[in-house]
Amino acid sequence: MSRQPDITRACILDAAFAEIHREGFRAASVANILAATGLTKGAFYHHFPSKKALGLAVIDERIAPLLDDWVVRPLDDGPPSSLSALLDLLERGRSADASAINLGCPLNNLMQEMSALDEDFRAHLGAILECWLRKLTALLLRAQVAGEIRADVDCEVCALFIVAAWEGAVSVSKNLQSAAVFHATMAQLRTYVESLRPRR
């Protein structure tokens, strides 16, 4: 059975994630988080000594698992074909709901907002990004060994491009508030991945 302090901490993290995703870290209000949880300031500061400590915990305990579910684990758990696993992931990415387009990617939002301002934020966010890049590079290398993509493809650079293009698509679509833009951009990214196959 979960202990009450653990439940309280999880409740704060859930409310903080929603507030930060909606408002950004700097504009996020501790008062709004407390109102959403019904907790006192004392309870809040018992678990998180500062707003920054809360923000870093949200990155590690809410955003990292979310990105792991969305884009990291599917690279390991996909079809036997490595390239098919990536194409399936990109296809699922195209089905993002309206709220994901409206609010943007929580990782991308915080990278844009905080990476140049706070080294701790940059490091915690970078750890998520680096994990994604490592997994994607490993998948592409497996596909290359299996003959699914050309031998001349630089898998590390290719992984970097795919992640940058994906996150760029989310960012532009958020700015334009257009799911159609996101779907069209992701379709082009799928076309790029298909172009990595050996020429016949």
C-alpha positions in Angstrom: 0.0 0.0 0.0 1.3 3.5 -0.9 2.2 5.7 2.0 0.3 9.1 2.3 3.5 11.2 1.8 4.1 9.4 -1.5 0.5 10.1 -2.6 0.8 13.7 -1.6 4.1 14.1 -3.5 2.6 12.4 -6.6 -0.4 14.7 -6.4 1.8 17.8 -6.4 3.9 16.4 -9.3 0.7 15.7 -11.4 -0.7 19.2 -10.8 2.7 20.8 -11.4 3.2 19.0 -14.7 -0.2 20.2 -15.9 0.5 23.8 -14.8 4.0 23.9 -16.3 2.8 22.3 -19.6 0.1 24.9 -19.8 1.9 28.0 -18.6 5.6 27.3 -18.9 8.0 26.9 -15.9 8.6 30.6 -15.2 4.9 31.6 -15.3 3.8 28.5 -13.4 2.1 29.4 -10.2 2.7 27.5 -6.9 -0.7 29.0 -5.8 -2.4 27.4 -8.8 -0.7 24.0 -8.0 -1.8 24.3 -4.4 -5.4 25.1 -5.5 -5.5 22.1 -7.8 -4.3 19.8 -5.0 -6.0 21.3 -2.0 -2.7 21.2 -0.1 -1.1 23.8 2.1 2.2 25.6 1.4 3.7 23.6 4.3 2.8 20.4 2.6 4.2 21.6 -0.7 7.6 22.8 0.7 7.9 19.6 2.8 8.3 17.7 -0.4 9.9 20.4 -2.6 12.2 23.0 -1.0 11.9 25.3 -4.0 10.0 25.8 -7.3 13.2 24.9 -9.1 13.4 21.6 -7.2 9.8 20.9 -8.2 10.5 21.7 -11.9 13.5 19.3 -12.0 11.3 16.6 -10.4 8.6 17.2 -13.0 11.2 16.7 -15.7 12.6 13.5 -14.2 9.4 11.9 -12.8 6.7 13.0 -15.3 8.2 14.2 -18.6 10.9 11.5 -18.8 8.5 8.6 -18.3 6.0 10.2 -20.7 8.6 10.5 -23.5 9.8 7.0 -22.7 6.2 5.7 -23.3 5.7 7.8 -26.4 9.0 7.6 -28.3 11.7 5.6 -26.6 10.2 2.2 -25.6 8.5 1.7 -28.9 11.9 1.7 -30.5 12.6 -1.5 -28.5 9.2 -3.1 -28.5 8.3 -2.6 -32.2 8.0 -5.1 -35.0 10.9 -7.5 -35.9 11.9 -5.0 -38.6 13.8 -2.1 -37.1 12.7 0.3 -39.9 9.1 -0.8 -39.6 9.3 0.0 -35.9 10.4 3.5 -36.7 7.8 4.0 -39.4 5.1 2.7 -37.0 6.3 5.2 -34.4 6.1 8.1 -36.8 2.6 7.0 -37.9 1.4 6.9 -34.3 3.0 10.3 -33.8 0.8 11.7 -36.6 -2.3 10.8 -34.5 -1.5 13.3 -31.8 -4.7 14.8 -30.4 -5.6 18.5 -30.4 -4.4 19.1 -26.9 -0.9 17.9 -27.8 -0.8 20.3 -30.7 -2.3 23.2 -28.7 0.2 22.9 -25.8 3.2 21.4 -27.6 5.6 18.8 -26.4 6.5 19.3 -22.7 10.1 18.4 -23.4 10.4 20.8 -26.3 8.6 23.6 -24.4 11.0 23.4 -21.5 14.1 23.1 -23.7 13.0 26.3 -25.5 12.2 28.1 -22.3 14.9 27.0 -19.8 18.0 25.5 -21.5 19.7 28.8 -22.0 18.7 30.1 -18.6 19.6 27.3 -16.1 22.3 24.7 -16.4 20.5 22.2 -14.2 17.4 22.4 -16.4 19.5 22.0 -19.5 21.2 18.9 -18.1 18.0 17.2 -16.9 16.2 17.9 -20.2 19.3 16.9 -22.2 19.4 13.5 -20.5 16.0 12.7 -21.9 17.0 14.0 -25.4 20.2 12.0 -25.3 18.3 8.8 -24.3 16.0 9.2 -27.3 18.9 9.8 -29.7 20.8 6.8 -28.4 17.8 4.5 -28.8 17.0 5.8 -32.3 20.7 5.6 -33.4 20.8 2.0 -32.1 17.6 1.1 -34.0 19.0 2.6 -37.2 22.3 0.7 -36.8 20.3 -2.5 -36.4 18.3 -1.7 -39.6 21.6 -1.0 -41.4 23.1 -4.3 -40.3 19.9 -6.1 -41.5 20.2 -4.4 -44.9 17.0 -2.4 -44.3 18.8 1.0 -44.9 21.7 1.9 -47.0 25.3 1.3 -45.9 26.2 5.0 -46.6 23.7 6.4 -44.1 25.3 8.0 -41.0 22.9 6.6 -38.4 23.9 9.1 -35.7 23.3 12.1 -37.9 20.1 10.6 -39.2 18.8 10.1 -35.7 19.6 13.7 -34.8 17.8 14.9 -37.9 14.7 12.8 -37.2 14.4 14.0 -33.6 15.0 17.6 -34.6 12.5 17.4 -37.4 9.9 15.8 -35.1 10.3 18.4 -32.4 10.4 21.2 -35.0 7.1 19.9 -36.4 5.5 20.0 -33.0 6.8 23.5 -32.3 5.7 25.0 -35.6 2.3 23.3 -35.4 1.8 24.7 -31.9 2.6 28.2 -33.1 0.2 27.8 -36.0 -2.3 25.9 -33.8 -2.7 23.5 -36.7 -3.0 19.7 -36.5 -3.0 19.6 -40.3 0.5 21.2 -40.4 1.8 18.6 -37.9 0.3 15.7 -39.9 1.7 16.9 -43.2 5.2 17.4 -41.7 5.2 14.0 -40.1 4.2 12.5 -43.4 7.2 14.1 -45.0 9.4 12.7 -42.2 8.1 9.3 -43.0 9.0 9.8 -46.6 12.5 10.8 -45.6 12.8 7.6 -43.5 11.5 5.5 -46.5 14.2 7.1 -48.6 16.9 5.5 -46.4 16.1 2.1 -47.9 18.6 0.5 -50.3 18.2 1.7 -53.9 16.8 -0.9 -56.3 
